[in-house]
Every structure is written in C-alpha cells, then in structure tokens.
Amino acid sequence: MSDGVQVVRNDEKSRYEVIVDGTVAGFTEFEPDAAGRVVFPHTEVDPAFGGRGLGSVLVGEAMADEATRGETVVPVCPFVVTFLKGHDVAGLDVHWRQRDVETAEHAPTEEKLPGDEGVGTARG
C-alpha cells in the first residue's frame, strides 16, 4: 500500500474503510448471515478518489483480514465477486452464490480505470 493509504475495520459501522490521508475514501460493508458467514453486500469509493485502484486495495485487505479471522465470506457485491474471481486470497473460505456471480458478470462499470471496475457510488 502506498503512503497515506490504509484500510481499517470499523466494527461500529460494520464495514472496512480505505483511508487516504485521514479521509474515508471508500468502504465495503459486511453483515453476518443466518449461517454465521460474513456477507459483503456493497462497496463504494468516493468518485473524488476514483482511478487509484483503491477499490482493489480495500477489498483485498478486507478479504485478507477475514481469512486471518477464519471467516467464511459470501460475496454479494459485484465488485467483491469480481475481485475474488480474479485474485486468490490465501486461507479465505468463500461461499459462492451463483446468482451473485451471474449478476457481477453483467454489472455496469462506473469506474473505467484498472482496479476500481464495478465499484459503486452512494446508494440512492
């Protein structure tokens, strides 16, 4: 990770945040499901920070932390699905839901630069 960029787990808000020079530049939310797995339903990066690959940094660090915790991850967010399809995270147990994989394959891309494809913006 470059200087001034860090990823932190914010348990109060149930999300991982990517911080750039002290400012929250993006986040990926998580929530437990009925089986005790960790679902990742949404990721977003502030457009002011787009094009820096922060979405990939954020999700990569979040998934590495979940692996360290021994959790099973359920990727629902199209960006998280796409990230995990293209990156091996050592020790991470992933529970794939076919409908989420299919949705990710057809998700619109707002950020056209490498590393942030499919990262959403604020939910309406």
JOLINWO-V333450 format. One record per pair of residues at least 4 apart in sequence whose C-alpha atoms are under 7 Angstrom apart, sorted by the first residue. I is the first residue (numbers start at 1). J is the second residue. D is the distance in whole Angstrom. If there is no record, write none. Layout:
<<I J D> <I J D>>
This chain:
<<1 5 6> <4 20 5> <4 21 5> <5 18 7> <5 19 6> <5 20 5> <5 21 6> <6 18 6> <6 19 5> <6 20 7> <7 16 7> <7 17 6> <7 18 4> <7 19 6> <7 58 6> <7 61 7> <8 16 6> <8 17 5> <8 18 7> <9 15 6> <9 16 4> <9 17 6> <10 14 6> <10 15 5> <10 16 6> <10 17 7> <11 15 6> <14 29 6> <14 30 6> <14 31 7> <15 27 6> <15 28 5> <15 29 4> <15 30 5> <16 27 5> <16 28 5> <16 29 6> <16 62 6> <17 24 6> <17 26 6> <17 27 4> <17 28 7> <17 58 7> <18 24 6> <18 25 6> <18 26 5> <18 27 6> <18 58 6> <19 23 5> <19 24 5> <19 25 6> <20 24 6> <20 25 6> <25 45 6> <25 46 6> <25 49 6> <26 44 5> <26 45 4> <26 46 6> <27 43 6> <27 44 6> <27 45 7> <28 40 7> <28 42 6> <28 43 4> <28 44 6> <29 40 6> <29 41 6> <29 42 6> <29 43 6> <30 38 6> <30 39 5> <30 40 5> <30 41 7> <31 38 6> <31 39 5> <31 40 7> <32 36 6> <32 37 6> <32 38 5> <32 39 6> <33 37 6> <33 38 6> <33 39 6> <37 71 7> <37 72 5> <37 73 6> <37 74 7> <38 71 7> <38 72 6> <38 73 5> <38 74 6> <39 73 6> <39 74 5> <39 75 6> <39 76 7> <40 74 6> <40 75 5> <40 76 6> <40 77 6> <41 75 7> <41 76 5> <41 77 5> <42 77 5> <43 77 7> <43 79 7> <43 119 6> <43 120 6> <44 119 5> <44 120 5> <44 121 5> <44 122 7> <45 49 7> <45 50 7> <45 55 6> <45 119 6> <45 120 7> <45 121 6> <46 50 7> <46 121 7> <50 111 7> <51 111 7> <51 113 5> <51 114 7> <51 116 6> <53 57 6> <53 114 6> <53 115 4> <53 116 5> <54 58 6> <54 115 7> <54 116 7> <55 59 6> <55 115 6> <55 116 5> <55 119 7> <56 60 6> <56 115 5> <56 116 6> <57 61 6> <58 62 6> <59 63 6> <59 80 7> <60 64 6> <61 65 6> <62 66 6> <63 67 6> <63 89 7> <64 68 6> <64 89 6> <65 69 6> <66 70 6> <66 71 5> <67 71 6> <67 91 5> <67 92 4> <71 93 7> <72 93 5> <72 94 6> <72 95 7> <73 93 6> <73 94 5> <73 95 6> <74 94 6> <74 95 5> <74 96 6> <75 80 6> <75 81 5> <75 96 7> <76 81 7> <76 100 5> <77 81 6> <78 82 6> <78 103 7> <78 104 4> <78 107 7> <78 118 7> <79 83 6> <79 118 5> <79 119 6> <80 84 6> <81 85 6> <81 101 6> <81 104 6> <82 86 6> <82 104 7> <83 87 6> <84 88 7> <97 101 7> <98 102 6> <99 103 6> <100 104 6> <101 105 6> <102 106 7> <103 107 6> <107 118 7> <108 118 6> <109 117 6> <109 118 4> <110 117 7> <110 118 6> <110 119 7> <111 116 6> <111 117 5> <111 118 6> <111 119 7> <112 117 6> <113 117 7>>
